[in-house]
Amino acid sequence: MGSAHSLPAEMRALADKTGFTSDQIEHLHRRFKQLSRDQLTIRKENFDSIPDLEFNPIRTKIVHAFFDKRPIETSMDEEQLDRFRKDKLKFLFHMYDSDRDGKITLQEYRNVVEELLSGNPHLEKEAARSIADGAMMEAASICVGQMGPDQVYEGITFDDFLKMWQGIDIETKMHVRFLNMEPIAHCY
């Protein structure tokens, strides 16, 4: 971010460009310095020092998300914000759609739920399976409505996924606490 002398001016400029407050930018800068160990860039191995990720079963997918190659836009209008939200949801969708066929099947959903709950010694595999099955039935009722006894729900499409996340503030759901610092809400 430059020398210490120009830091407040840079923070004010960033605040004007991004919509973050100067305090939020200063907080992000401190996080960046801690995470990067005072280097100019953050590398994948820097994520090894984040306790909240250490035992997360989908750690690799989360770390990979930080290193995707999408360009970052500094100021966004409503249409761009909507596209950015859809990109976040597409990333989340692909965490479940492991075969990339455009549908989250019951088995794919079971796999992720079992993986996420695998660290809980008090929860058996059958309980995880039951949780996944119940969630998939709820998804079907949201996306398809009342199904007949001979109908089979093939799986969640991305459009279904968008419908299920409608009205939910994804920015507050997708964050990682770095080095035991409090998360900043609404990080874009």
C-alpha positions in Angstrom: 0.0 0.0 0.0 3.0 2.4 0.0 4.9 4.1 2.7 3.5 4.8 6.1 3.4 8.5 5.3 1.0 8.0 2.4 -1.1 5.4 4.1 -3.9 7.7 5.4 -4.3 9.3 2.0 -4.4 5.9 0.3 -7.0 4.7 2.8 -9.2 7.8 2.1 -8.8 7.2 -1.6 -9.7 3.5 -1.2 -12.7 4.4 1.0 -14.0 6.8 -1.7 -13.5 4.1 -4.4 -14.8 1.0 -2.7 -17.5 2.2 -0.3 -15.6 0.7 2.7 -15.0 3.1 5.7 -11.5 4.1 6.5 -11.6 2.0 9.6 -12.6 -1.1 7.6 -9.8 -0.5 5.1 -7.3 -0.1 8.0 -8.7 -3.3 9.5 -8.3 -5.1 6.2 -4.7 -3.7 5.8 -3.8 -5.1 9.3 -5.3 -8.5 8.3 -3.4 -8.5 5.1 -0.1 -7.7 6.8 -0.6 -10.4 9.4 -1.7 -13.0 6.9 1.1 -12.2 4.4 3.7 -11.9 7.1 4.5 -8.3 6.0 5.1 -9.5 2.4 3.6 -7.7 -0.7 1.4 -10.7 -1.7 -0.5 -13.5 0.0 0.5 -17.0 -1.0 -1.4 -20.2 -0.5 0.9 -21.3 2.3 0.0 -18.2 4.3 -3.5 -19.8 4.8 -1.8 -22.5 6.9 -1.7 -20.0 9.8 -5.5 -19.6 10.0 -6.8 -21.7 12.9 -10.4 -21.6 11.6 -9.3 -23.3 8.4 -6.9 -25.8 9.8 -9.4 -28.6 10.4 -12.1 -27.5 7.9 -12.8 -30.5 5.6 -13.3 -28.3 2.6 -10.2 -26.2 3.3 -8.7 -26.8 -0.1 -11.8 -25.5 -1.9 -11.9 -22.4 0.3 -8.2 -21.6 -0.2 -8.6 -22.2 -4.0 -11.4 -19.6 -4.0 -9.0 -16.9 -2.8 -6.8 -17.5 -5.7 -9.2 -17.6 -8.6 -8.3 -15.4 -11.5 -11.3 -13.1 -11.9 -10.5 -9.4 -12.2 -11.4 -7.2 -9.3 -13.6 -4.2 -10.1 -13.1 -1.2 -7.7 -16.5 0.4 -8.0 -19.6 -1.5 -8.9 -23.1 -0.5 -9.9 -26.2 -2.5 -9.0 -25.9 -4.8 -12.1 -22.2 -5.5 -11.4 -23.1 -6.2 -7.7 -25.8 -8.6 -8.8 -23.3 -10.4 -11.2 -20.7 -10.5 -8.4 -23.3 -12.1 -6.1 -24.2 -14.7 -8.7 -20.5 -15.4 -9.1 -20.2 -16.1 -5.4 -23.2 -18.4 -5.6 -21.8 -20.1 -8.6 -18.6 -20.8 -6.7 -20.7 -22.2 -3.8 -22.8 -24.2 -6.2 -19.7 -25.8 -7.8 -18.5 -26.8 -4.3 -21.5 -29.2 -4.3 -21.7 -30.1 -8.0 -18.5 -32.1 -8.0 -19.0 -33.7 -11.5 -19.8 -30.2 -13.0 -22.8 -31.5 -14.8 -25.0 -28.5 -13.8 -26.9 -30.3 -11.1 -26.3 -31.1 -7.4 -27.6 -34.6 -7.0 -28.6 -36.2 -3.8 -25.4 -38.2 -3.7 -23.2 -35.1 -4.3 -25.1 -33.3 -1.5 -24.7 -36.3 0.8 -20.9 -36.3 0.1 -20.5 -32.7 1.0 -22.6 -32.9 4.1 -20.8 -36.0 5.3 -17.4 -34.3 4.6 -18.5 -31.2 6.6 -19.8 -33.2 9.5 -16.9 -35.8 9.5 -15.1 -33.9 12.3 -18.0 -34.5 14.7 -17.4 -37.7 16.6 -20.9 -37.7 18.0 -22.6 -37.8 14.6 -22.8 -41.0 12.7 -22.7 -41.3 8.9 -26.4 -42.3 8.8 -27.3 -39.0 10.7 -25.4 -37.0 8.2 -27.1 -38.8 5.3 -30.5 -38.1 6.9 -29.6 -34.4 7.2 -28.7 -34.3 3.5 -31.8 -36.2 2.5 -34.0 -33.8 4.4 -32.3 -30.7 3.0 -32.7 -32.1 -0.5 -36.4 -32.7 0.1 -36.8 -29.2 1.2 -34.9 -28.0 -1.9 -37.3 -30.0 -4.1 -40.3 -28.4 -2.4 -38.9 -24.9 -2.9 -37.8 -25.5 -6.5 -40.5 -27.8 -7.9 -43.3 -27.5 -5.4 -45.6 -30.4 -4.5 -44.3 -33.5 -6.3 -46.4 -36.5 -7.3 -45.6 -39.9 -5.9 -44.1 -41.1 -9.2 -41.9 -37.9 -9.7 -38.2 -38.0 -9.0 -36.2 -34.9 -8.1 -33.1 -35.1 -10.4 -31.2 -32.5 -8.4 -30.6 -28.8 -7.9 -29.8 -26.7 -11.0 -28.1 -23.4 -10.7 -31.4 -21.6 -11.3 -32.9 -23.6 -8.4 -29.9 -22.7 -6.3 -30.4 -19.0 -7.0 -34.0 -19.3 -6.0 -33.1 -21.0 -2.7 -30.6 -18.2 -1.9 -33.0 -15.4 -2.8 -33.3 -12.9 0.0 -30.4 -14.3 1.9 -27.4 -12.0 2.5 -24.6 -14.1 1.1 -21.9 -11.6 2.1 -22.5 -12.3 5.7 -22.5 -16.1 5.2 -19.3 -16.4 3.2 -16.4 -15.1 5.3 -13.4 -16.6 7.1 -12.1 -15.2 10.3 -8.4 -14.5 9.9 -6.0 -14.9 12.8 -8.8 -14.7 15.4 -9.8 -11.2 14.2 -13.4 -10.3 14.0 -14.9 -10.5 10.4 -15.8 -7.4 8.5 -19.4 -7.6 7.4 -20.2 -7.2 3.7 -16.8 -7.8 2.2 -17.1 -7.8 -1.5 
